[in-house]
Amino acid sequence: MKEEQGDESHSSVIKVGGAVVEDPEQLKELLDEFTKIEGPKVLVHGGGRSATKLASQLGIESQMVGGRRITDAETLRVVTMVYAGLVNKNIVAQLQARGILALGLTGADLDLIRSHRRPITPEGLDFGFVGDVDRTAGERLQQLLQLGITPVIAPLTHDGQGQLLNTNADTVAQSIAVAIASAGVSLTFCFELPGVLSNPSDPSTLIPHLTEKDFQALVANGTIAGGMIPKLENAFSALRAGVGSVRITDIHHLQGGTLITL
Amino acid sequence: MKEEQGDESHSSVIKVGGAVVEDPEQLKELLDEFTKIEGPKVLVHGGGRSATKLASQLGIESQMVGGRRITDAETLRVVTMVYAGLVNKNIVAQLQARGILALGLTGADLDLIRSHRRPITPEGLDFGFVGDVDRTAGERLQQLLQLGITPVIAPLTHDGQGQLLNTNADTVAQSIAVAIASAGVSLTFCFELPGVLSNPSDPSTLIPHLTEKDFQALVANGTIAGGMIPKLENAFSALRAGVGSVRITDIHHLQGGTLITL
């Protein structure tokens, strides 16, 4: 576990979800905590509810299937505006105010994350302009980190043919952590709960350490369910691909929450 | 005139306005022409009419004074979404498809362009969240260009205190060209006409070469008027600050149009 926190040569990838980035007070606290992290770091953000709100103001109906937004052409315009514009650039400006050399990026910038449009499912479900990641330019990310730059990444990718694609922010964070894993990296998923809980309505039931074996048992007995399952599958997939450690936590405990290992 | 086109060590800064970037056919032609430019290059874009359209869909009234948008908090959100999100990232994705290592930026990214909020005029006119440029990080831009990166810049700046500000795209292009002028740079303002015309409704009256003395005479006799005056003042100001040459032209003649010299 060379890549544990405390080792200053390692990088940190922090992913924050929609609820945090649209509440100015929570965002401020998150950015304060993020600023304190030592060593090279990357912030990956979502922005879901602001996009849903803007879409509804524009009379576009947001369709969600299995936690994934169905992205028609109009919805892609909205998420490009909200994620890559509004949310991303406000975070960048606020990090600059904290002395961090932030650089807002999508997967199209610097050809960072190539993806392909998700094929229509056998059941005939078309997710629209949604991209599944093909490759992430780890060396280029490392170059930015070595220049003292802090990438702030919005969850949009591109297909190399000029088409932007909407990609799940957890997946983007995971693909970035994996791409720079060889230099040592920890990955933190920040969401509204303090970590993985045995009882989601009781924060005192926090599971401080979770292995893949524990996970399988807790899914089998129903303790872990719903949206937490793909989040944890992402975590184990990142660990298997070389990421040193994964945490699931809230913005108040970036170094705490649930530590996930294989 | 060491910095003339043909000298491959020099950089090109191309500014394109709103009408071009929102018409897919014109944008495609512009990006094809831009791709052909040899040597390091920067694209600065506006996006005015899409922002006006989105603002109107959201029930926000766009106020313009002297060619400058009055930017209240809601309008700043809209221009951040449209300029830095929709327009910028679509251009970046389309340049990647042409093999260009594009990087979309605002003045907040990499602390590239610092500005201050424009003071209320003696007449009591408040432009809102509009930034007047204080300094542009020329060395950082040069570093990007030396890495083979093509910056694509949306006309937003920041005050270093976390506040994004809306800045005129011609001014952004000029400040960037000046910031990298020591290494040799040409600046091209692309708009809907083929250049500076003696009779704006007759393209055959193109003035191929314009000096500052010519300009003063043509303003005095009324040949040059309206929005062309600040555009040309920007041009002369750039030349005085060391930019090698300035052109005003349309997307079909990036190497033609009106060549402006002191």
Boltz contact constraints between the chains, C-beta under 6 A:
constraints:
  - contact:
      token1: [A, 57]
      token2: [B, 58]
      max_distance: 6.0
  - contact:
      token1: [A, 58]
      token2: [B, 57]
      max_distance: 6.0
  - contact:
      token1: [A, 80]
      token2: [B, 85]
      max_distance: 6.0
  - contact:
      token1: [A, 80]
      token2: [B, 86]
      max_distance: 6.0
  - contact:
      token1: [A, 80]
      token2: [B, 89]
      max_distance: 6.0
  - contact:
      token1: [A, 81]
      token2: [B, 81]
      max_distance: 6.0
  - contact:
      token1: [A, 81]
      token2: [B, 85]
      max_distance: 6.0
  - contact:
      token1: [A, 81]
      token2: [B, 86]
      max_distance: 6.0
  - contact:
      token1: [A, 84]
      token2: [B, 85]
      max_distance: 6.0
  - contact:
      token1: [A, 84]
      token2: [B, 89]
      max_distance: 6.0
  - contact:
      token1: [A, 85]
      token2: [B, 80]
      max_distance: 6.0
  - contact:
      token1: [A, 85]
      token2: [B, 81]
      max_distance: 6.0
  - contact:
      token1: [A, 85]
      token2: [B, 84]
      max_distance: 6.0
  - contact:
      token1: [A, 85]
      token2: [B, 85]
      max_distance: 6.0
  - contact:
      token1: [A, 86]
      token2: [B, 80]
      max_distance: 6.0
  - contact:
      token1: [A, 86]
      token2: [B, 81]
      max_distance: 6.0
  - contact:
      token1: [A, 89]
      token2: [B, 80]
      max_distance: 6.0
  - contact:
      token1: [A, 89]
      token2: [B, 84]
      max_distance: 6.0
  - contact:
      token1: [A, 89]
      token2: [B, 106]
      max_distance: 6.0
  - contact:
      token1: [A, 89]
      token2: [B, 108]
      max_distance: 6.0
  - contact:
      token1: [A, 89]
      token2: [B, 164]
      max_distance: 6.0
  - contact:
      token1: [A, 92]
      token2: [B, 108]
      max_distance: 6.0
  - contact:
      token1: [A, 92]
      token2: [B, 109]
      max_distance: 6.0
  - contact:
      token1: [A, 93]
      token2: [B, 108]
      max_distance: 6.0
  - contact:
      token1: [A, 93]
      token2: [B, 158]
      max_distance: 6.0
  - contact:
      token1: [A, 93]
      token2: [B, 162]
      max_distance: 6.0
  - contact:
      token1: [A, 93]
      token2: [B, 164]
      max_distance: 6.0
  - contact:
      token1: [A, 94]
      token2: [B, 162]
      max_distance: 6.0
  - contact:
      token1: [A, 96]
      token2: [B, 108]
      max_distance: 6.0
  - contact:
      token1: [A, 96]
      token2: [B, 111]
      max_distance: 6.0
  - contact:
      token1: [A, 97]
      token2: [B, 161]
      max_distance: 6.0
  - contact:
      token1: [A, 97]
      token2: [B, 162]
      max_distance: 6.0
  - contact:
      token1: [A, 103]
      token2: [B, 109]
      max_distance: 6.0
  - contact:
      token1: [A, 103]
      token2: [B, 110]
      max_distance: 6.0
  - contact:
      token1: [A, 104]
      token2: [B, 109]
      max_distance: 6.0
  - contact:
      token1: [A, 106]
      token2: [B, 89]
      max_distance: 6.0
  - contact:
      token1: [A, 108]
      token2: [B, 89]
      max_distance: 6.0
  - contact:
      token1: [A, 108]
      token2: [B, 92]
      max_distance: 6.0
  - contact:
      token1: [A, 108]
      token2: [B, 93]
      max_distance: 6.0
  - contact:
      token1: [A, 108]
      token2: [B, 96]
      max_distance: 6.0
  - contact:
      token1: [A, 109]
      token2: [B, 92]
      max_distance: 6.0
  - contact:
      token1: [A, 109]
      token2: [B, 103]
      max_distance: 6.0
  - contact:
      token1: [A, 109]
      token2: [B, 104]
      max_distance: 6.0
  - contact:
      token1: [A, 110]
      token2: [B, 103]
      max_distance: 6.0
  - contact:
      token1: [A, 111]
      token2: [B, 96]
      max_distance: 6.0
  - contact:
      token1: [A, 158]
      token2: [B, 93]
      max_distance: 6.0
  - contact:
      token1: [A, 161]
      token2: [B, 97]
      max_distance: 6.0
  - contact:
      token1: [A, 162]
      token2: [B, 93]
      max_distance: 6.0
  - contact:
      token1: [A, 162]
      token2: [B, 94]
      max_distance: 6.0
  - contact:
      token1: [A, 162]
      token2: [B, 97]
      max_distance: 6.0
  - contact:
      token1: [A, 164]
      token2: [B, 89]
      max_distance: 6.0
  - contact:
      token1: [A, 164]
      token2: [B, 93]
      max_distance: 6.0
